[in-house]
């Protein structure tokens, strides 16, 4: 684990495939990562400043990248260069038709390839009731776009672990 700042070239994205195995796919953009809470305004006339209460969190993740039909490859271990699977190979069979929760991992390598102890977000230990669902997979020309949303009751979180196979 390194400390300091990083750049987007060290970000890795992986999702579990139709068989529950972790696969890293090529991405060229990742939307906001983290929890976003609905805000309920609770201000009374007598309050000097508006007041809010956080409600239910949400954690959608939108990605785009190059359309790729490369064969599936095993997820690279900690500190190693990514081994990429084809985006279409993985996403075309887990899109909105398949409503099973998937593990999803956005890893932020600090000044190098992601290593154990570096920050990561998502559901890295997926189960039958905890993970992400792919609600959109579209291809336009040489680019794809996909959207992942938490499965009902799931708990995506920040941690520092690598994505594991479906439990």
N, C-alpha and C positions, 0 to 999 in steps of 0.2 A: 504494500500500500504506500503510495506516494502522497505527499501533501502539496497543496498549492492550487493553482488555477489550471484550466484545461482548455481545449478547443474542440469543436464539433468533430474533428477527424478521429477522435478517440471514443466517440459514442458508439455503442453496439446495441442492436435490437434483435431479440429472439422471441419466438413463440413456439409452443408445442404443436406438433403436426397432428394429423388424423390418428396416428398410433400413440400419441402421447409423448413422443420423443422431442427434445428441444432442438430447434433449427434456427440458425441465424440467417436472416435474409438481408439483401442489400437495401439500404434506405438512403435517400438524399435529403429528406426533411422529416422532422418529427415535431408535431405540435406541442403544446404545453404539456408538461409532465408534472403530476402531483395532484393533490386533492383540492377541489374547488367547492366551497360551501354556499348553499343558498343563503341569502341574507333576509331576515325578517325584520322590518323596521318597527320599532316599539316606542317611538318618540311620543311623549305627551306634550301638550301645549306649554307646560311649565318647565320643561327641560331646556337647558341652555344650549345643548348640542344634541344633534340626532343620535339616537342609540339603536343598536342592532343586535340581534341574536343570531348565531349561526344555526342553520337547520341541517338538512341532510347533505352529505358530501357527494361529489361526483368525480369521476376520474377518467373521462374519455381520452383516448390517444389516437391521433390521426397521423398517418405516415404516407409518404410517397417515395417512389424509387424507380429504378430501371426495371422494365419487364424482362424477366430472366427465366429460362426453362432448364437451368442446370439441375443435375440430380441432387438429391438430398445428401447432406454431409453432417457428420457429428459435430456438435457444438465444441468449439475450441476451449481448452482448459484455461484456468486463470493465468493472466500475464502473457498469453500467446496471441499471435495474429489470428483474426477471425477466419474460420472456414465457412464460406457462404454456401447456402442452399439456394436454389432458384426461387425467386419470389412467387412466380406463377405455380411452380411445383408444389409449394407449401400452401399458399393462400387460396388457390382455386378449389381445394377440397375442404376447407374449414370456414368458408364464408357463411353468410346468413342462413344457408340451408341446414348446416350442422350447428345446432344450438348447444352443444356441449361446452362447458367452460374449459378454457385453455390457459396454460401458464403463459405469462407475458413478462418480458424482462427488458428494461431500458437501463443500460449500464454506462456509467460515466467514468472512463479511464482518466486518471489524473496524470497528465504529462506523459502518457504512454498507454499501451493496451490495458484494458480493465484487469485488475488483479484483486484477489480477495482482500476485503477491507475498503475498497473504493466504493463510492455510493452507487446504488442501483434502486430502481423503482419498479413496482408491479406486483405480481403474484408469482413468487418463485417456487412455491410448493403447491401446485394445483391439485385439486381433488374434484370429486363429482359435484361439489357444491361451492367451490371457491376457485375463481379464475376470471378470465375475460372471454367475451364473445365477439367474433368478427361480424359486424353488422353491415359492412360495405366492402366490396372488393370490385374495383372497376379498372379497366385498361383503356387508355387513350393513346394511340400511337405506340411509342416506345416507353411510355411511363405507366405505372399503376398508382392507384391510391386506395387506401384501406382505412377503416375506422374500427376501433376496438372499444367496447364499453364493458364495465364490470358486470359479471353475472350477478343476479339478485342475491343480496346477502354477502357478497364477497368483500374482502378486506385488503385492497392493494395498499402497499406501504413502502416507505423508504427503508432500506437495509443495506447490507453489504455482502449478500450471498449470491451465488450463481444459480441460474435456472436449472431445476432438476426435472427428471421425467415424471409424467403423470402418476400420481399415487393411487 
